[in-house]
Amino acid sequence: MSVTEPYGGLRDRMVFESFARMLHAALTQLGWFEPDRAHAPINWRTAIVPEAEELPINTLAVSSEDSRSEEMELGSGLTEDRSIVVVDFYAQNDALGRHLAGDVRDILRGKIPVIREDPSFVVYDWRNEPPTELFVAEIEGVMLDRAHGFDAPFRRHWFSVLAELVEERM
């Protein structure tokens, strides 16, 4: 690791920010943020949504949750770091929720050839202008989940996509 390469919390922040920017760019390329779509606008947010907070309809919230590290080679200091990301979508209806969540799932799996063809993304150091490339992180364990049983109107059509961001580091 070079002296200028981020470590600790700064590195974690760069991984999450790179992931969020990659996802936003992919959804933009698919036209999800276009003003002339037949649904209410998509609201982008990069934070965990507190349970009591009421959100505008069609809010897409990207958050980073738990993380863990495992030693790869005894005595080498090489670790595999995994952090869970959650993409929650509070849709105006089930059809829209299923559509956008399905696009997010397939973006993360690298299954939309015009956008991405593998489940990885480049992590950048956003402190530099232009940002500098640090390394490539993998996306694994992508899962679409449908939440049920919520009384709040904005949670009635709630879809989540979960994934693990995986990186190796010394």
Residue pairs with C-beta under 8 A, 6 or more apart in sequence:
1 7
1 169
1 170
4 125
5 11
5 125
5 134
6 13
6 14
6 125
6 127
6 134
11 169
12 64
12 67
12 83
14 123
14 124
14 125
14 126
14 134
15 83
15 123
15 137
15 165
15 167
16 46
16 64
16 83
16 85
16 165
17 124
17 126
18 121
18 122
18 123
18 124
18 126
18 137
19 62
19 85
19 121
19 137
19 165
20 46
20 62
21 124
22 121
22 122
23 62
23 87
23 104
23 107
23 108
24 44
26 107
26 112
26 115
26 116
27 33
27 42
27 60
27 100
27 103
27 104
27 107
29 114
29 115
30 103
30 112
30 115
31 37
32 42
32 100
32 103
33 41
33 42
33 44
35 41
39 58
39 92
39 96
40 57
40 58
40 92
41 58
42 58
42 59
42 60
42 100
43 55
43 56
43 58
43 59
43 60
44 60
44 62
45 55
45 59
45 60
45 61
45 62
46 61
46 62
46 63
47 61
47 63
48 61
48 63
48 65
48 86
49 55
49 59
49 61
49 63
49 88
54 152
54 154
55 61
55 90
55 154
56 154
57 90
57 91
57 92
57 154
58 89
58 90
58 91
58 92
58 96
59 88
59 89
59 90
59 154
60 87
60 88
60 89
60 100
61 87
61 88
61 89
61 90
62 85
62 86
62 87
62 88
63 85
63 86
63 88
64 83
64 84
64 85
65 83
65 84
65 85
65 86
66 83
66 84
67 81
67 82
67 83
67 84
68 81
68 82
69 79
69 80
69 81
69 82
70 79
70 80
70 82
71 78
71 79
72 78
72 79
72 80
72 168
76 170
77 170
78 168
78 169
78 170
79 168
79 169
79 170
80 166
80 167
80 168
81 166
81 167
81 168
81 169
82 140
82 164
82 165
82 166
83 164
83 165
84 162
84 163
84 164
84 165
85 162
85 163
85 164
85 165
86 160
86 161
86 162
87 101
87 104
87 160
87 161
87 162
87 163
88 158
88 159
88 160
89 97
89 100
89 101
89 104
89 158
89 159
89 160
89 161
90 154
90 155
90 157
90 158
91 97
91 100
91 157
91 158
91 159
92 157
93 157
94 157
96 157
97 157
97 158
97 159
98 159
100 159
101 144
101 159
101 160
101 161
102 144
103 112
104 144
104 161
105 142
105 143
105 144
105 161
106 112
107 115
107 116
108 119
108 139
108 142
108 161
108 163
109 119
109 139
109 142
110 116
110 117
110 118
110 119
110 120
110 139
119 138
119 139
119 140
119 142
120 136
120 137
120 138
120 139
121 136
121 137
121 139
122 133
122 134
122 135
122 136
123 133
123 134
123 135
123 136
123 137
123 167
124 131
124 132
124 133
124 134
125 131
125 132
125 133
125 134
135 167
137 165
137 166
137 167
138 165
138 166
138 167
139 163
139 164
139 165
139 166
140 163
140 164
140 166
141 162
141 163
141 164
142 161
142 162
142 163
143 161
143 162
143 163
144 159
144 160
144 161
145 159
145 160
145 161
145 162
146 158
146 159
146 160
147 155
147 158
147 159
147 160
150 156
150 158
